[in-house]
């Protein structure tokens, strides 16, 4: 027994060293997953956000939701942190001016967003078109054969329960419709009900399913045209203007801070087919999941757009 006594201190010291080593390993694992740069956990997230942060403002239009989520996926794949902030159209421009947001991806010109352009043209940076040939106005289901122009709505308010289903109150489309109603002598017989894009499409879908009359504020591009047979009412007074293009806008200093991203977004171009497929995928799969799937299936197109990020 006595001969083992001399080993007791050594054994005790060995146990202490072993416990310290285990404690060190545990601490190291915790540090790596917290992202302080040590260990494998931090390496997995090493590219996430390292190139900068981009704040995108989006309104609740279907195509805006689709393209905003698409660019979130694309830019995060390239190492940026991207935040999406839902905001009404009017508030978007104010937030860009104050630099609370960096980018807005949908500006309709020369007509729909003209009031915003006139107000902020010197305070923001206006960029390249990414879609050409839009349409907007009042739409009805195609089975309403006797309603083909704005003037055809006159005297038929009872068919529509006296209402036009609108979208967001702050949208240019609603403002233009408010201008159109008195011009076509509809102001006293119709109420323009503001809601949101999703509410409008939900009511349209219910009406089409039951083959009921409905008139809605709508725009093209939109996934609705792949689902329902609807028609644009002719607008002889040209309140809604001619076909337009969609471009993007940023805070004034965005290009100075992120020139490669600016070049990339200026490379971006979509048509009815590509935008329609994106919108349908987002609708079917969910916003971010649908955008990821579309990006994966259209990588050649994405690579063309993002070439400046690889230079």
C-alpha positions in Angstrom: 0.0 0.0 0.0 2.8 2.4 0.9 4.4 2.0 -2.5 1.2 3.4 -4.2 1.1 6.5 -2.0 3.9 8.1 -3.9 1.8 7.9 -7.1 -1.3 9.5 -5.7 -0.2 13.1 -6.3 0.8 12.3 -9.9 -2.5 10.6 -10.5 -4.4 13.5 -9.0 -2.5 16.0 -11.2 -3.2 13.9 -14.3 -6.9 13.9 -13.6 -6.9 17.7 -13.2 -5.1 18.0 -16.6 -7.6 15.7 -18.3 -10.5 17.7 -16.9 -9.0 21.0 -18.0 -8.4 19.6 -21.5 -12.1 18.4 -21.8 -13.3 21.8 -20.6 -11.1 23.5 -23.1 -12.6 21.4 -25.9 -16.1 22.2 -24.8 -15.4 25.9 -24.7 -13.7 25.8 -28.1 -16.8 24.2 -29.7 -19.0 26.8 -28.1 -16.9 29.6 -29.5 -16.8 28.2 -33.0 -20.6 28.0 -33.3 -20.9 31.5 -32.0 -19.0 32.7 -35.0 -15.9 34.3 -33.5 -13.7 33.0 -36.2 -12.2 29.9 -34.4 -13.1 26.4 -35.3 -15.2 24.6 -37.9 -18.5 26.2 -37.0 -17.3 29.7 -38.0 -15.9 28.4 -41.3 -19.3 27.2 -42.3 -20.6 30.8 -42.0 -17.5 32.5 -43.1 -19.0 33.9 -46.3 -22.3 34.9 -44.8 -22.6 38.7 -44.9 -18.8 39.3 -45.3 -19.3 41.6 -48.3 -21.8 43.9 -46.7 -25.4 44.4 -45.8 -28.2 45.4 -48.2 -31.6 46.6 -47.1 -34.3 46.1 -49.7 -37.7 47.7 -49.3 -40.6 45.9 -50.9 -44.3 46.5 -51.3 -46.9 43.8 -51.4 -47.2 43.5 -55.2 -46.8 39.9 -56.3 -43.9 40.6 -58.7 -42.2 42.8 -56.2 -42.3 40.1 -53.6 -41.0 37.6 -56.1 -38.0 39.6 -57.4 -37.1 40.9 -53.9 -36.8 37.3 -52.6 -35.0 36.2 -55.7 -32.3 38.9 -55.2 -32.1 38.1 -51.5 -31.2 34.5 -52.5 -28.8 35.6 -55.2 -26.9 38.1 -53.2 -26.7 36.0 -50.1 -25.2 33.2 -52.2 -22.6 35.8 -53.1 -21.7 36.6 -49.5 -24.0 39.6 -48.7 -26.5 40.0 -45.9 -29.8 41.0 -47.3 -32.8 42.3 -45.3 -36.3 42.6 -46.8 -38.5 45.3 -45.2 -42.2 45.5 -46.2 -43.2 49.1 -46.8 -45.9 51.0 -48.7 -44.8 52.6 -51.9 -44.9 56.2 -50.7 -42.9 55.3 -47.6 -40.3 53.5 -49.7 -39.0 56.7 -51.3 -38.8 58.5 -48.0 -36.8 55.7 -46.5 -34.4 55.6 -49.4 -33.9 59.4 -49.2 -33.1 59.1 -45.5 -30.9 56.1 -46.2 -32.9 53.8 -43.9 -33.2 51.5 -46.9 -30.8 50.9 -49.7 -32.8 49.7 -52.7 -36.3 49.5 -54.1 -36.7 47.1 -57.0 -39.9 48.3 -58.7 -40.4 51.7 -60.2 -43.0 52.0 -63.0 -42.3 54.9 -65.3 -43.1 57.1 -67.1 -46.6 57.3 -65.7 -47.5 55.2 -62.6 -44.7 56.4 -60.3 -44.3 59.8 -61.9 -45.5 61.7 -58.7 -42.7 59.9 -56.7 -40.1 60.5 -59.4 -41.0 64.2 -59.6 -40.7 64.5 -55.9 -37.5 62.5 -55.4 -35.7 62.7 -58.7 -32.8 64.8 -57.4 -32.5 62.9 -54.1 -32.3 59.3 -55.3 -30.4 57.3 -57.9 -32.6 55.9 -60.7 -31.3 52.9 -62.6 -31.8 50.6 -65.6 -35.1 49.0 -66.7 -35.4 45.3 -66.0 -38.9 44.7 -67.5 -40.6 46.3 -70.5 -44.2 46.5 -71.5 -46.4 46.7 -68.3 -50.2 47.2 -68.2 -52.4 48.3 -65.4 -56.0 49.4 -64.8 -59.3 47.8 -64.1 -59.9 44.1 -65.0 -63.0 41.9 -65.1 -63.3 38.1 -65.8 -63.5 37.4 -69.5 -66.9 35.8 -69.1 -68.4 39.3 -68.6 -68.9 39.7 -72.3 -70.8 43.0 -72.0 -68.1 44.8 -70.0 -65.1 45.7 -72.2 -64.3 49.4 -71.5 -64.3 51.7 -68.5 -67.5 53.3 -69.8 -69.3 49.9 -69.8 -69.3 50.0 -66.0 -71.7 52.9 -66.0 -75.2 52.0 -64.9 -74.1 48.4 -63.9 -72.9 49.1 -60.4 -75.6 46.7 -59.0 -73.9 43.8 -60.7 -70.7 44.5 -58.7 -72.5 45.4 -55.4 -71.3 48.9 -56.1 -67.6 48.1 -55.4 -64.3 48.0 -57.1 -61.8 45.8 -55.3 -58.5 47.7 -54.9 -55.1 47.1 -53.4 -53.0 49.2 -51.0 -54.3 52.7 -50.3 -50.9 54.3 -50.9 -50.3 52.6 -54.3 -50.2 54.6 -57.5 -52.7 52.2 -59.0 -55.3 53.2 -56.4 -54.6 56.9 -56.9 -55.0 56.6 -60.7 -58.3 54.7 -60.2 -59.5 57.5 -58.0 -58.8 59.9 -60.8 -60.5 57.6 -63.4 -63.8 57.3 -61.6 -65.1 60.8 -62.0 -63.9 61.0 -65.6 -66.0 58.0 -66.5 -69.0 59.2 -64.3 -68.5 56.3 -61.9 -67.7 58.1 -58.7 -71.2 58.3 -57.3 -72.1 54.6 -58.1 -68.9 52.8 -57.2 -66.8 52.6 -54.0 -63.1 51.9 -54.4 -62.3 49.5 -51.6 -58.6 49.4 -50.7 -57.1 46.3 -49.2 -53.9 44.6 -50.4 -52.7 42.6 -53.4 -53.3 39.2 -51.7 -56.8 40.2 -50.6 -57.6 41.4 -54.1 -56.5 38.1 -55.7 -58.3 36.1 -53.1 -61.6 37.9 -53.9 -61.0 37.6 -57.7 -60.4 33.9 -57.3 -63.6 33.3 -55.4 -65.6 35.3 -57.9 -64.1 33.4 -60.9 -64.8 30.1 -59.2 -68.4 31.0 -58.8 -68.6 32.9 -62.1 -69.7 36.0 -60.3 -69.2 39.6 -61.5 -66.2 41.4 -60.1 -64.0 44.4 -61.1 -60.5 44.7 -59.6 -57.5 46.9 -59.8 -54.8 44.8 -61.4 -51.5 45.0 -63.3 -49.4 43.0 -65.6 -47.0 41.2 -65.0 -48.8 39.1 -62.4 -49.3 35.4 -61.7 -53.1 35.9 -62.0 -52.9 35.7 -65.8 -51.6 32.1 -65.6 -54.5 31.2 -63.3 -57.6 33.1 -64.5 -59.0 34.4 -67.7 -59.4 38.1 -67.2 -59.3 41.2 -69.4 -58.2 44.7 -69.1 -61.0 47.3 -69.6 -60.2 49.8 -72.3 -59.3 53.3 -71.0 -60.0 55.8 -73.8 -59.1 58.7 -71.5 -55.6 57.2 -71.0 -55.8 57.7 -67.2 -53.6 54.7 -66.7 -51.3 55.7 -69.5 -49.6 53.6 -72.1 -47.5 50.5 -71.5 -44.6 51.2 -69.1 -41.2 49.8 -68.1 -40.0 48.8 -64.6 -36.7 49.9 -63.3 -35.0 50.0 -59.8 -34.1 52.8 -57.5 -31.5 53.3 -54.7 -30.3 55.7 -52.2 -28.0 58.3 -53.7 -24.7 56.8 -52.4 -25.5 53.2 -53.1 -23.4 52.9 -56.2 -20.4 54.5 -54.5 -20.6 51.9 -51.6 -21.5 48.8 -53.7 -20.5 49.4 -57.4 -20.4 45.7 -58.2 -23.9 45.2 -56.9 -25.1 48.2 -58.9 -23.6 46.8 -62.1 -25.2 43.5 -61.4 -28.7 44.9 -60.9 -28.2 47.0 -64.1 -27.5 43.7 -65.9 -30.8 42.2 -64.8 -33.6 41.8 -67.4 -36.7 39.7 -67.3 -39.6 39.1 -69.7 -43.2 37.7 -69.3 -42.0 34.1 -69.4 -39.1 34.4 -66.9 -40.9 36.7 -64.5 -44.1 34.6 -64.8 -42.3 31.4 -63.9 -40.6 33.0 -60.9 -44.0 34.4 -59.6 -45.7 31.1 -60.0 -42.9 29.3 -58.2 -43.0 31.7 -55.3 -46.8 31.4 -55.2 -46.6 27.6 -55.1 -43.5 27.0 -53.0 -43.5 30.0 -50.7 -41.5 33.2 -50.9 -37.9 32.3 -50.1 -38.3 28.6 -51.0 -39.8 29.4 -54.4 -37.1 32.0 -55.1 -34.3 29.5 -54.2 -35.8 26.8 -56.5 -36.1 29.3 -59.4 -32.5 30.5 -58.9 -31.3 26.9 -59.0 -33.3 26.1 -62.1 -32.1 29.3 -63.9 -28.5 29.5 -62.9 -27.3 30.3 -66.4 -29.4 33.5 -66.4 -28.3 34.4 -62.9 -24.7 33.9 -63.8 -25.1 36.5 -66.6 -26.6 39.0 -64.3 -24.0 38.5 -61.5 -20.9 38.5 -63.8 -19.7 41.9 -62.2 -19.6 40.2 -58.8 -17.0 37.7 -60.2 -14.7 40.3 -61.8 
